[in-house]
Amino acid sequence: MRVLAVNAGSSSLKLAVVDDDGVGAQTTVERWEGEGHLGPIRDFVAAIDGIEAVGHRIVHGGPKFDRAVLVDDDVLAELDDLADLAPLHNPRAVAAIREVGRLLPELPSVACFDTTFHRTLPAAASTYALPREWNQRWQLRRYGFHGLSHSYVVTRAAELVGADLRELRVVSCHLGAGASLCAVRRGHSVDTTMGFTPLAGLVMATRSGTVDPGLLLWLLEHGGISRSELGEALEHESGLKGLSGTSGDLRDVLAARATGDADATLAFEVFVHRLVREAGAMVASAGGLDLLVLTGGLGQHSPEVRAGLAHGLEHLGVALDAARNEAADGDVDLTAAGARVRTVVVATSEETQVARESVGVLQQRR
């Protein structure tokens, strides 16, 4: 089946055609204005033949959507109600569903959720230690994110090492501007670093990751910080950017670090420390470690990050071949000779995963 995969980001729009041969034609609209901005989609689709379905990546599925679903008016209305859970992403994804639907009204559309892969988290891992009445009233839980990426890369990584995913204990590291880890056991997500929102967990480019909630309450009560100012800082002014004084792009951090900049040096050390610490927690949740998978902009392209993580997990049997780590490009096994744990880099393809899940939903209709 030939699927148009649509990925609406907080400012961009990615379009790709996926079929049995993999990802074909694709484009990225760097500044997509959302609803009403149909031109770039029309131009791309006009050059493509034979599209049979459309699959959309949705960041947050909320409490209702535990799997990919065929889009209809009721689903759209329910997605509108989830806007406050991911205000930068979900409304734009819904706008993309509506715009592509106007352009290709005869084709079925499927909504695929980043939260779906983590719906297998056991209750002990997904439940917040808050008043149970709160958890029940607002359906509070750890949802986790980057699920489409984690699902794709662990499947591909198992293929690379020639093993059955169901027999592996895996830690998947999606490391980009947004970053999360996932513990996978018997092919299922059993723990992850993000939570109710994508703000929790690792230090990211501009996001703080997990911070003591008591510290945040202190800032609100005694620091003269407003709620909106706090939210802006946690999302856009923290992380590598806040610590280093750079843009938050790791390349800028490393360039400043190379000149001896103390702030950039500390920023990188904090990033790696948190990454190693959280990876250790994921190993515990997975019950051990057979396979370490790295993906995302940093996971795929930063030898420094990979080396720092491997060094921190050396006691667990992780070791990289230094030459292959420096030269890594595409899907590659970086495992050093004699290492107990296999370590691989996989170029993520959320588009492929969206297409797979879309085809699965449509085949069930037949």
C-alpha positions in Angstrom: 0.0 0.0 0.0 1.2 3.5 -0.9 0.8 5.8 2.1 1.3 9.5 2.4 2.9 10.0 5.9 2.2 13.5 7.4 4.2 14.8 10.3 3.2 18.2 11.6 5.8 19.7 14.0 5.5 22.8 16.1 6.5 24.9 13.1 7.3 22.6 10.2 5.5 20.0 8.1 7.1 16.8 6.8 5.5 14.8 4.0 6.7 11.5 2.7 5.5 8.7 0.5 6.0 5.2 1.9 5.4 1.9 0.1 6.8 -1.6 0.2 10.1 -0.3 -1.1 10.5 2.1 1.8 10.4 5.9 2.0 10.3 7.5 -1.4 9.6 11.1 -2.3 9.6 13.4 0.7 9.8 17.1 1.6 9.9 19.4 4.6 8.0 22.7 4.7 10.1 24.6 7.3 7.5 27.2 8.0 4.0 25.7 7.7 1.3 28.1 8.8 -1.3 25.4 9.7 -4.9 25.4 8.7 -5.5 27.2 5.4 -1.8 26.7 4.3 -2.7 24.2 1.6 -0.3 25.2 -1.2 2.8 23.2 -0.1 0.7 20.0 0.4 -1.0 20.4 -3.0 2.3 20.9 -4.8 3.8 17.8 -3.2 0.7 15.6 -3.8 0.4 16.8 -7.4 3.8 15.2 -8.2 2.9 11.8 -6.6 0.8 9.0 -8.2 -1.0 6.2 -6.6 -1.5 7.3 -3.0 -3.9 4.9 -1.3 -4.1 6.2 2.3 -2.8 9.0 4.6 -1.2 8.5 7.9 -0.7 11.3 10.4 1.7 11.4 13.4 0.0 12.8 16.5 2.1 13.5 19.5 -0.4 12.9 22.3 -3.2 10.4 22.3 -4.4 11.2 25.8 -6.2 8.6 27.8 -8.5 7.4 25.0 -6.3 6.5 22.1 -4.2 3.5 22.9 -3.6 2.5 19.2 -3.8 4.0 15.7 -7.3 4.8 14.6 -9.2 5.6 11.4 -10.1 9.3 11.4 -13.7 10.4 11.3 -15.6 13.4 12.7 -15.8 11.9 16.2 -12.1 11.2 16.3 -11.4 14.8 15.1 -13.6 16.2 17.8 -11.8 14.1 20.5 -8.4 15.2 19.1 -9.5 18.8 19.5 -10.3 18.1 23.1 -6.7 16.9 23.6 -5.1 20.2 22.5 -4.1 21.3 26.0 -2.0 18.2 26.5 0.4 19.1 23.7 -0.5 22.7 22.7 2.5 23.1 20.4 1.9 19.9 18.4 -1.6 18.4 18.6 -3.5 21.4 17.2 -1.2 21.6 14.2 -1.5 17.8 13.6 -5.3 18.2 13.6 -5.0 21.1 11.2 -2.9 18.9 8.9 -5.6 16.1 9.0 -8.2 18.6 8.0 -6.1 20.2 5.2 -5.0 16.9 3.7 -8.6 15.7 4.0 -9.8 18.6 1.9 -7.2 17.9 -0.7 -7.7 14.1 -0.8 -11.3 13.5 0.5 -11.6 10.1 -1.1 -8.6 8.6 0.8 -8.9 7.1 4.3 -6.8 8.8 7.0 -5.3 7.2 10.0 -4.1 8.9 13.2 -0.9 7.3 14.7 0.2 8.4 18.2 3.6 8.8 19.8 2.0 7.7 23.1 0.7 4.3 21.8 4.0 2.4 22.2 4.1 3.2 25.9 0.6 2.0 26.7 2.2 -1.3 27.7 3.9 0.4 30.7 3.0 -1.6 33.9 0.9 0.4 36.4 3.9 0.7 38.7 5.8 2.6 36.0 2.9 4.7 34.7 1.3 5.8 37.9 2.1 9.1 39.7 2.3 9.0 43.5 -0.4 11.7 43.7 -3.8 11.5 45.4 -5.6 8.7 43.7 -8.7 10.9 43.3 -6.6 13.3 41.2 -5.2 10.4 39.1 -8.8 9.2 38.5 -10.4 12.5 37.9 -7.9 13.9 35.4 -6.6 10.5 34.2 -3.1 11.5 35.2 -0.4 9.1 34.2 3.0 8.8 32.5 2.2 8.7 28.8 5.7 8.8 27.3 6.5 10.1 23.9 8.7 9.5 20.8 6.9 6.1 20.6 6.8 5.9 16.8 10.5 6.4 16.8 11.3 4.0 19.6 9.0 1.4 18.0 10.7 1.6 14.7 14.3 1.7 15.9 14.1 -1.2 18.3 12.6 -3.4 15.5 15.3 -2.3 13.1 18.1 -2.8 15.6 17.0 -6.3 16.3 17.2 -7.0 12.6 20.7 -5.5 12.5 22.0 -7.8 15.2 20.1 -10.8 13.8 18.1 -11.4 17.0 14.4 -11.8 18.0 13.3 -8.6 19.6 11.0 -10.6 22.0 14.2 -12.2 23.5 16.1 -8.9 24.0 16.4 -6.5 26.8 16.7 -3.1 25.1 17.3 0.5 26.0 16.3 2.8 23.1 17.8 6.3 23.1 16.0 8.9 21.0 18.4 11.9 21.3 17.6 15.0 19.5 16.4 18.5 20.4 13.8 16.6 22.3 15.1 13.4 23.9 13.8 10.4 25.7 14.9 6.9 26.6 12.7 3.7 26.6 13.2 0.3 28.2 11.9 -2.5 26.1 11.4 -6.0 27.3 9.9 -8.8 25.2 9.2 -6.3 22.5 7.1 -4.0 24.7 7.8 -0.6 26.3 8.1 -1.1 30.1 9.5 2.3 31.1 10.4 5.6 29.6 11.8 9.0 30.8 9.1 11.4 29.6 5.9 11.6 31.5 2.5 13.3 31.3 4.1 15.8 29.0 7.4 15.8 26.9 9.1 18.1 29.4 10.2 15.3 31.9 13.3 13.2 31.8 16.6 14.0 30.1 18.2 17.4 29.7 17.3 18.6 26.1 18.3 21.4 23.8 16.0 24.0 25.4 13.9 21.9 27.8 15.0 21.4 31.4 14.0 17.8 31.8 13.0 16.7 35.2 13.4 19.3 38.0 12.5 19.1 41.7 8.8 20.2 41.8 9.6 21.8 45.2 12.1 24.1 43.5 9.5 25.1 41.0 7.0 25.9 43.7 9.7 27.9 45.5 10.3 30.0 42.4 6.5 30.7 42.0 6.1 31.5 45.7 9.3 33.3 46.6 11.2 34.0 43.4 8.8 36.4 41.8 8.4 34.2 38.8 5.0 34.1 37.1 3.5 30.8 35.9 3.8 31.9 32.2 7.4 32.9 32.7 8.2 29.6 34.4 6.6 27.7 31.6 8.5 29.6 28.9 11.8 29.1 30.7 11.3 25.3 31.2 10.3 24.8 27.6 12.5 27.2 25.7 15.3 28.7 27.8 16.6 25.8 29.8 18.5 22.6 28.9 21.7 23.0 27.0 20.7 26.5 26.0 20.1 27.7 29.5 23.3 26.2 30.9 25.7 27.1 28.1 24.4 30.4 26.9 24.4 29.1 23.3 21.5 28.3 21.0 21.2 24.9 22.7 22.3 23.1 19.5 24.9 20.5 20.7 27.2 21.5 17.9 27.4 25.1 19.3 27.9 23.7 22.8 30.8 21.5 21.7 32.3 24.3 19.7 32.3 26.6 22.8 33.6 23.7 24.9 36.5 23.3 22.6 37.6 26.8 23.3 37.6 26.1 27.1 34.3 27.8 27.8 33.4 26.7 31.4 29.6 27.0 30.9 29.6 24.9 27.8 31.8 22.3 29.4 29.4 22.1 32.4 26.4 21.9 30.1 27.8 18.9 28.2 28.8 17.2 31.5 25.3 17.7 33.0 23.7 16.4 29.7 25.9 13.2 29.7 25.5 12.7 33.5 21.7 12.8 33.2 21.8 10.6 30.1 23.9 7.9 31.9 21.8 8.1 35.0 18.5 7.7 33.2 19.9 5.0 31.0 20.9 3.0 34.1 17.3 3.3 35.3 16.0 2.0 32.0 18.4 -1.0 32.3 17.0 -1.7 35.7 13.4 -1.6 34.3 14.4 -3.8 31.4 15.8 -6.3 33.7 19.3 -6.1 32.2 20.8 -5.0 28.9 21.4 -6.9 25.7 21.1 -4.1 23.1 21.6 -0.4 23.3 20.1 1.6 20.4 20.9 5.2 19.5 18.9 7.4 17.2 17.8 11.0 16.7 20.1 13.9 15.6 22.5 13.4 18.5 22.3 9.7 18.7 23.0 9.3 15.0 25.6 12.1 14.5 27.4 12.8 17.8 30.4 10.5 18.5 31.0 12.5 21.7 27.5 11.7 23.1 27.8 8.1 22.1 31.2 7.8 23.7 30.1 9.5 26.9 27.1 7.2 27.3 29.2 4.1 26.6 31.8 5.1 29.1 29.1 5.6 31.8 27.7 2.2 31.1 31.0 0.4 30.8 30.3 -1.5 34.0 27.3 -3.1 32.3 29.3 -4.4 29.4 28.9 -1.5 26.9 31.9 -0.7 24.8 32.3 0.9 21.4 34.7 0.4 18.6 36.3 3.8 18.6 37.0 4.0 14.8 33.4 2.9 13.9 32.0 5.4 16.4 33.8 8.2 14.8 32.8 7.2 11.3 29.3 6.0 11.9 26.8 6.9 9.2 23.4 5.3 8.8 22.4 2.0 10.4 25.6 0.6 11.9 26.8 -1.7 14.7 29.4 0.1 16.9 30.1 -2.8 19.3 33.7 -3.3 20.3 35.2 -6.7 20.1 34.4 -8.7 23.2 31.7 -6.4 24.6 28.8 -8.1 26.3 26.2 -5.6 25.1 25.5 -4.8 21.4 25.4 -1.1 20.6 23.9 0.1 17.3 23.0 3.3 15.6 19.7 3.4 13.7 18.4 6.2 11.5 14.9 6.7 12.8 12.0 6.7 10.4 8.8 7.8 12.0 7.3 7.9 8.5 7.8 4.2 8.0 6.2 3.5 11.4 3.3 5.7 10.6 2.8 3.9 7.3 3.0 0.4 9.0 0.4 1.4 11.6 -1.8 2.9 9.0 -1.7 -0.2 6.8 -2.5 -2.3 9.9 -5.6 -0.3 10.7 -6.9 -0.4 7.1 -6.3 -4.1 6.8 -8.4 -4.8 9.9 -11.3 -3.0 8.1 -11.3 -5.5 5.3 
